[in-house]
Amino acid sequence: MTLTRPQTQRLRAPIATLLFLLSATALAAQTNYEIQVYGVETVKPGNTMVELHSNFTFAGSKTVIDGVMPTEHSFHETIEITQGINDWFETGFYIFTAESTKFGTQWVGDHIRPRARIPESWHWPVGVSLSTEIGYTRRAYSTDTWTWEIRPIIDKQAGRLYWAVNPALERSWHGDSVSQGVAFAPAVKVGWDFTKKVNAGFEYYGSQGPITGFSPVKDQEQQFFPCVDLNLSEAWEFNFGLGVGVTRSTDHLIVKMIIGRRFDFSRHKGKPTP
């Protein structure tokens, strides 16, 4: 098939964006402020997605470690706002907060996350997108304050089976982990559609350490979340999971919930989708 010049120009934009994101090698491990395995789908142009990420740590760190606040019995709330730019590009913004009986409610940091995907019109056998996330976290909540993440995303819906893989690369630009270089932090999701609205399965989150030489298993982060997703309508999304950490460096018991609301301003002139 021979492409016309206009077709070639339309293809260049998503390819160039993906290459730009890949060139920006990557943050420190995905923390328990936003516990999510990304799918490929981006927010449609003219749409805004508002998500509330909530989680509570039942069993975690109990004392200040390397100047970082303990996580046990802490409640983390993250607001994520994502704007669809076109059919293959979106930009998200995060506001992280933490609350505990001892330290009260605290602002933790902010991140920004542009993401591009391979357009559906290309008809690839799997979905592919690429996310990059950069931002600041207060020193009291992380040994690394300025971080950068590159997250390739691959997913597939095969009948009732859905799976997604996020082999993320993370880089610290300011903090204790700068000398470690790029770290590997994979995330995986596998789910089964029991009905059109209910998908259940598990999510996995890990942080293996520098790609030049993984950390000992006891120093890695390994978490498994049995989870349920409810797709109640085009406007609403819901995710619930109970996470178990299996290494000493991981919080051992976390419950998490994500509630998402999509607003379609392109069709309703400012009125939310029913």
Secondary structure, 3 states (H helix, E strand, C coil): CCCCHHHHHHHHHHHHHHHHHHHCCCCCCCCCCCCCCCCCCCCCCCEEEEEEEEEEEEECCCCCECCECCCCCCEEEEEEEEEEEECCEEEEEEEEEEEECCCEEEEEEEEEEEEEECCHHHCCCCEEEEEEEEEEECHHHCCEEEEEEEEEEEEEEECCEEEEEEEEEEEEEEECCHHHCEEEEEEEEEEEECCCCEEEEEEEEEECEECCCCCCHHHCEEEEEEEEEECCCCCEEEEEEEEEECCCCCCCEEEEEEEEEEEEHHHHCCCCCC
